[in-house]
Amino acid sequence: MEKMLHSAPIHTNLPDCFVFPADKRPPATAAVVSLPIIDLSLSRDEVRRTILEAGKEIGFFQVINHGVSEQAMQDMEAVCQEFFHLPAAEKAGLYSEDTQKATRIYSSTMFDTGSEKYWRDCLRLACSFPVGDSAMAWPDKPQRLREVVEKFTVQTRAMGMEILELLCEGLGLRHDYFVGDISGGEVVLHVNHYPPCPDPSATLGLPPHCDRNLLTLLLPSMVPGLEVAYKGDWIKVQPVPNAFVVNFGCQLEVVTNGLLKSIEHRVVTNLGVPRTTVATFIMPTADCLIGPAEEFLSEDNPPCYRTLTFGEFKRIYSVVKLGSSLNLTTNLKNVQKEI
């Protein structure tokens, strides 16, 4: 636990292992934008149109009136903060650098980008469905953590599946295309905690990356930190109260043969206050075979991506160096060519 950033009472200096070369550091300024805000309570035609427009334009959007209760969101935020405020000794048994462990707490990142570390601690949880069937080892404290996380996960996953069905309607896929193995893996949650950083200009909370999964739903915190790649630059996301930030994972890019893109994003730190977010990842099963859907293929539009099992994709994607990603040049098509 001595490796966990939040275990130290205060950080007065930035250790060298967190300092990035000048060309990889956050810019002094970034445009602050509110992502497209989509009200899921509006007419179905309007919602699917705006989701596709936002997805094609920027790859990220925020949703309101999404079906996740305000109480579930507040409880989730509160129990996560409780967890990170626990004494270090009460969390020590959860610490692990084994990426195969379903439940663990760790520091920095799983991304292989070189010698630099990232200013972030993470509690990883993986929930099977139905949630009551989960055999995962839950943290003992806070005592209400399992109850809160399960309720939050059920509601958040339901929102994600509704968004996927709306995408099917808008894209001309059968309405249940994303039902089954392609969304049937464990729902993985990353509770990301970014302590105050002594020098935010020299490091990052998370590197530029694209999500490997199908769909990501972020409970973002009202403390800004998320940045999205847009037209060769970075834009800083302005969170909206009671909204989720939604972005497409690599598997949606593959299924749509590149019509929808998985967009690079990163996290910057700040000097003054901690930031805690909850990312919910809708995942395929490991043996689910994923490739471009027939609806997006023709003589003039051949497959741009290889068909792989999700397990194969994760293995390949985890070993591809992300150094180029720091310059906004990651291309999923090129990643697959490095098999």
C-alpha positions as CSV (number, residue, x, y, z in Angstrom):
1,M,0.0,0.0,0.0
2,E,3.0,2.3,0.3
3,K,2.8,2.6,-3.5
4,M,-0.7,4.1,-3.4
5,L,-0.7,7.8,-4.0
6,H,-3.7,8.6,-1.7
7,S,-2.0,6.9,1.2
8,A,0.4,9.8,1.6
9,P,-1.1,12.7,3.7
10,I,0.2,15.3,1.2
11,H,2.5,15.4,-1.8
12,T,4.9,18.3,-1.9
13,N,7.1,17.2,-4.8
14,L,6.4,15.3,-8.0
15,P,8.6,12.2,-8.0
16,D,10.7,11.8,-11.2
17,C,8.9,8.7,-12.3
18,F,5.7,10.8,-12.8
19,V,7.4,13.5,-14.9
20,F,6.9,13.3,-18.6
21,P,9.1,14.7,-21.4
22,A,8.0,18.1,-22.5
23,D,6.4,17.0,-25.7
24,K,4.1,14.6,-23.9
25,R,2.9,17.0,-21.2
26,P,-0.6,18.6,-21.0
27,P,-0.8,21.9,-22.8
28,A,-0.9,25.1,-20.8
29,T,-4.5,25.6,-21.9
30,A,-7.2,23.6,-23.5
31,A,-10.6,24.6,-24.8
32,V,-13.4,23.9,-22.2
33,V,-16.5,22.5,-23.8
34,S,-19.8,21.0,-22.8
35,L,-20.2,17.8,-24.8
36,P,-23.5,17.3,-26.6
37,I,-26.2,16.7,-23.9
38,I,-28.8,14.1,-24.9
39,D,-32.0,13.9,-23.0
40,L,-33.0,10.2,-23.1
41,S,-36.6,11.0,-22.1
42,L,-37.3,12.7,-25.5
43,S,-38.8,11.0,-28.4
44,R,-37.0,7.8,-29.6
45,D,-36.5,9.3,-33.1
46,E,-34.9,12.5,-31.6
47,V,-32.7,10.5,-29.2
48,R,-31.2,8.1,-31.7
49,R,-30.6,10.9,-34.2
50,T,-28.7,13.0,-31.7
51,I,-26.7,10.0,-30.4
52,L,-25.5,9.2,-33.9
53,E,-24.8,12.9,-34.7
54,A,-22.8,13.3,-31.4
55,G,-21.1,10.0,-31.9
56,K,-20.0,10.7,-35.4
57,E,-18.9,14.3,-34.7
58,I,-16.9,13.8,-31.4
59,G,-17.4,10.2,-30.2
60,F,-18.4,11.5,-26.7
61,F,-21.7,12.8,-25.3
62,Q,-23.5,13.3,-22.0
63,V,-26.8,11.9,-21.2
64,I,-29.5,13.1,-18.8
65,N,-32.8,11.6,-17.7
66,H,-31.0,8.3,-18.2
67,G,-32.8,6.1,-15.7
68,V,-30.1,5.8,-13.1
69,S,-31.6,7.3,-10.0
70,E,-30.1,10.3,-8.4
71,Q,-29.9,8.4,-5.1
72,A,-28.0,5.5,-6.7
73,M,-25.5,8.1,-8.2
74,Q,-25.1,9.9,-4.9
75,D,-24.7,6.7,-2.9
76,M,-22.1,5.5,-5.4
77,E,-20.1,8.7,-5.1
78,A,-20.3,8.6,-1.4
79,V,-19.3,5.0,-0.9
80,C,-16.3,5.4,-3.2
81,Q,-15.1,8.4,-1.3
82,E,-15.5,6.4,1.9
83,F,-13.4,3.6,0.5
84,F,-10.5,5.9,-0.4
85,H,-10.7,7.5,3.1
86,L,-10.3,4.1,4.9
87,P,-7.1,3.6,6.8
88,A,-4.4,2.1,4.6
89,A,-4.3,-1.1,6.7
90,E,-7.9,-1.8,5.9
91,K,-7.2,-1.7,2.1
92,A,-3.8,-3.4,2.1
93,G,-5.2,-6.9,1.4
94,L,-6.8,-5.6,-1.8
95,Y,-3.6,-4.2,-3.3
96,S,-2.3,-6.2,-6.3
97,E,-0.4,-5.6,-9.5
98,D,-1.8,-8.8,-11.0
99,T,-4.0,-7.7,-13.9
100,Q,-5.9,-10.9,-13.9
101,K,-7.5,-10.3,-10.5
102,A,-11.1,-9.2,-10.8
103,T,-11.1,-7.2,-7.6
104,R,-8.0,-5.2,-6.6
105,I,-6.7,-1.8,-5.9
106,Y,-3.6,-0.6,-7.6
107,S,-1.7,2.6,-8.6
108,S,-0.7,4.3,-11.8
109,T,-2.1,2.4,-14.8
110,M,-2.2,-0.8,-16.8
111,F,-1.1,0.9,-20.0
112,D,2.4,0.2,-21.2
113,T,3.7,3.5,-22.4
114,G,7.3,3.5,-21.2
115,S,8.9,4.4,-17.8
116,E,6.5,7.1,-16.7
117,K,3.8,6.5,-14.2
118,Y,0.4,8.1,-14.0
119,W,-1.1,10.1,-11.1
120,R,-4.0,7.8,-10.3
121,D,-5.1,5.1,-7.9
122,C,-7.8,2.7,-9.0
123,L,-10.3,0.2,-7.3
124,R,-11.3,-2.4,-9.9
125,L,-14.5,-4.3,-9.5
126,A,-16.1,-6.8,-11.9
127,C,-19.8,-7.7,-11.6
128,S,-21.3,-10.8,-13.3
129,F,-25.0,-10.8,-14.3
130,P,-27.4,-11.4,-12.7
131,V,-25.5,-9.6,-10.0
132,G,-26.6,-11.9,-7.2
133,D,-24.7,-14.7,-8.9
134,S,-21.4,-13.0,-8.7
135,A,-18.7,-15.0,-6.9
136,M,-16.2,-12.1,-6.7
137,A,-14.5,-11.3,-3.5
138,W,-16.0,-8.0,-2.4
139,P,-14.1,-5.5,-0.2
140,D,-15.1,-5.9,3.4
141,K,-15.4,-2.2,3.9
142,P,-17.3,0.1,3.6
143,Q,-19.9,-2.5,4.7
144,R,-22.5,-1.1,2.3
145,L,-20.2,-1.1,-0.7
146,R,-21.5,-4.3,-2.3
147,E,-25.2,-3.2,-2.0
148,V,-24.5,0.2,-3.4
149,V,-22.3,-1.0,-6.3
150,E,-24.7,-3.7,-7.4
151,K,-27.7,-1.3,-7.4
152,F,-25.7,1.3,-9.3
153,T,-24.3,-1.3,-11.8
154,V,-27.8,-2.8,-12.6
155,Q,-29.2,0.6,-13.4
156,T,-26.1,1.8,-15.3
157,R,-25.9,-1.3,-17.4
158,A,-29.6,-1.0,-18.3
159,M,-28.9,2.6,-19.5
160,G,-26.0,1.3,-21.6
161,M,-28.1,-1.4,-23.2
162,E,-30.8,1.1,-24.0
163,I,-28.2,3.3,-25.8
164,L,-26.9,0.3,-27.7
165,E,-30.5,-0.6,-28.8
166,L,-31.0,3.0,-30.0
167,L,-27.7,2.8,-31.9
168,C,-29.0,-0.4,-33.6
169,E,-32.2,1.4,-34.7
170,G,-30.2,4.3,-36.0
171,L,-27.6,2.2,-37.8
172,G,-30.0,-0.3,-39.4
173,L,-28.9,-3.3,-37.3
174,R,-31.4,-5.7,-35.8
175,H,-32.6,-4.3,-32.5
176,D,-30.9,-7.1,-30.4
177,Y,-27.6,-7.1,-32.2
178,F,-25.7,-6.1,-29.0
179,V,-27.6,-8.6,-26.8
180,G,-25.8,-11.8,-25.9
181,D,-22.1,-12.5,-25.8
182,I,-21.1,-9.2,-27.3
183,S,-22.3,-7.4,-24.2
184,G,-22.5,-10.4,-21.9
185,G,-19.1,-10.3,-20.2
186,E,-18.5,-9.1,-16.7
187,V,-19.4,-5.4,-16.2
188,V,-16.1,-3.9,-15.1
189,L,-16.0,-0.8,-12.9
190,H,-12.9,1.4,-12.4
191,V,-13.2,3.7,-9.4
192,N,-10.5,6.2,-10.4
193,H,-9.1,8.4,-7.7
194,Y,-6.8,11.3,-8.6
195,P,-5.2,12.9,-5.5
196,P,-4.1,16.6,-5.6
197,C,-0.9,16.8,-7.7
198,P,2.0,19.0,-6.8
199,D,2.8,19.8,-10.4
200,P,-0.2,19.1,-12.8
201,S,1.8,20.6,-15.7
202,A,4.3,17.8,-15.7
203,T,2.2,14.7,-15.5
204,L,-1.1,13.0,-16.4
205,G,-3.8,11.1,-14.5
206,L,-4.3,8.7,-17.4
207,P,-2.6,8.5,-20.8
208,P,-4.3,9.1,-24.1
209,H,-6.1,5.9,-24.9
210,C,-9.1,4.3,-26.5
211,D,-11.3,1.9,-24.5
212,R,-11.1,-1.7,-25.6
213,N,-14.7,-2.6,-24.7
214,L,-18.1,-2.0,-26.3
215,L,-19.4,1.0,-24.4
216,T,-18.2,3.2,-21.5
217,L,-20.4,5.1,-19.1
218,L,-18.6,7.5,-16.8
219,L,-19.9,9.1,-13.6
220,P,-17.5,11.9,-14.0
221,S,-17.4,14.0,-10.8
222,M,-18.0,17.7,-10.9
223,V,-14.2,18.3,-10.7
224,P,-13.0,18.7,-14.4
225,G,-10.2,16.4,-15.6
226,L,-11.3,14.5,-18.6
227,E,-9.9,15.6,-22.0
228,V,-11.0,14.4,-25.4
229,A,-9.0,14.4,-28.7
230,Y,-10.8,16.6,-31.2
231,K,-9.5,17.8,-34.6
232,G,-5.8,17.4,-33.6
233,D,-6.2,19.1,-30.2
234,W,-7.5,18.4,-26.8
235,I,-10.8,19.7,-25.4
236,K,-11.5,19.8,-21.6
237,V,-14.9,18.3,-20.8
238,Q,-17.2,20.4,-18.6
239,P,-19.2,18.0,-16.5
240,V,-23.0,18.4,-16.2
241,P,-24.8,17.7,-12.9
242,N,-26.5,14.2,-12.7
243,A,-25.2,13.3,-16.2
244,F,-23.2,10.4,-17.5
245,V,-20.4,10.8,-20.1
246,V,-20.7,8.1,-22.8
247,N,-18.1,7.0,-25.3
248,F,-17.8,4.2,-27.8
249,G,-15.3,1.4,-27.3
250,C,-13.1,-0.2,-29.9
251,Q,-15.6,-3.0,-30.4
252,L,-18.3,-0.6,-31.7
253,E,-15.7,0.8,-34.1
254,V,-15.0,-2.7,-35.4
255,V,-18.7,-3.7,-35.7
256,T,-19.6,-0.5,-37.7
257,N,-16.4,-0.9,-39.8
258,G,-15.2,2.5,-38.7
259,L,-18.5,4.4,-39.1
260,L,-18.4,5.1,-35.4
261,K,-15.0,5.7,-33.9
262,S,-13.5,5.0,-30.5
263,I,-11.9,8.3,-29.6
264,E,-8.8,9.0,-27.6
265,H,-9.1,10.6,-24.2
266,R,-6.9,11.3,-21.3
267,V,-7.1,12.7,-17.7
268,V,-5.2,15.7,-16.4
269,T,-4.6,16.4,-12.7
270,N,-5.1,19.4,-10.5
271,L,-3.2,21.0,-7.7
272,G,-6.1,21.7,-5.2
273,V,-8.7,18.9,-4.8
274,P,-9.0,15.2,-5.3
275,R,-11.2,13.8,-8.1
276,T,-13.0,10.5,-8.0
277,T,-14.8,9.0,-11.0
278,V,-16.6,5.8,-11.8
279,A,-16.2,4.2,-15.2
280,T,-18.5,1.4,-16.1
281,F,-17.4,-0.8,-19.0
282,I,-19.9,-3.0,-20.9
283,M,-17.7,-5.9,-22.1
284,P,-18.0,-8.8,-24.5
285,T,-17.2,-12.3,-23.3
286,A,-13.7,-13.4,-23.9
287,D,-14.6,-15.9,-26.6
288,C,-17.0,-13.6,-28.4
289,L,-16.0,-13.3,-32.1
290,I,-16.3,-9.7,-33.2
291,G,-15.9,-8.3,-36.7
292,P,-17.6,-5.8,-39.0
293,A,-21.3,-6.4,-39.4
294,E,-22.5,-7.4,-42.8
295,E,-24.7,-4.3,-42.9
296,F,-21.6,-2.1,-43.2
297,L,-19.8,-4.1,-45.9
298,S,-20.0,-4.0,-49.7
299,E,-17.8,-4.2,-52.8
300,D,-17.0,-0.5,-52.3
301,N,-16.6,-0.8,-48.5
302,P,-14.6,-3.9,-47.6
303,P,-13.8,-4.9,-44.1
304,C,-11.3,-2.5,-42.5
305,Y,-10.8,-4.6,-39.3
306,R,-9.9,-8.2,-38.7
307,T,-12.4,-10.5,-37.0
308,L,-11.1,-11.6,-33.6
309,T,-12.3,-12.9,-30.3
310,F,-12.5,-10.3,-27.7
311,G,-9.8,-12.2,-25.7
312,E,-7.5,-12.0,-28.7
313,F,-8.2,-8.3,-29.2
314,K,-7.4,-7.5,-25.6
315,R,-4.1,-9.4,-25.7
316,I,-3.0,-7.6,-28.9
317,Y,-4.1,-4.2,-27.7
318,S,-2.4,-4.6,-24.3
319,V,1.0,-5.2,-25.9
320,V,0.9,-2.5,-28.5
321,K,3.0,0.5,-27.4
322,L,0.9,3.6,-26.9
323,G,3.8,6.0,-27.5
324,S,2.2,7.2,-30.7
325,S,-1.0,7.7,-28.9
326,L,0.5,10.6,-27.0
327,N,0.7,12.5,-30.3
328,L,-3.0,11.7,-31.3
329,T,-2.0,9.2,-34.0
330,T,-3.4,5.9,-32.7
331,N,-5.4,4.1,-35.4
332,L,-7.2,0.9,-34.5
333,K,-6.7,-0.4,-38.1
334,N,-3.0,-0.1,-37.6
335,V,-3.1,-1.7,-34.2
336,Q,-4.7,-4.8,-35.7
337,K,-1.9,-4.9,-38.3
338,E,0.6,-5.4,-35.5
339,I,-0.6,-8.9,-34.8
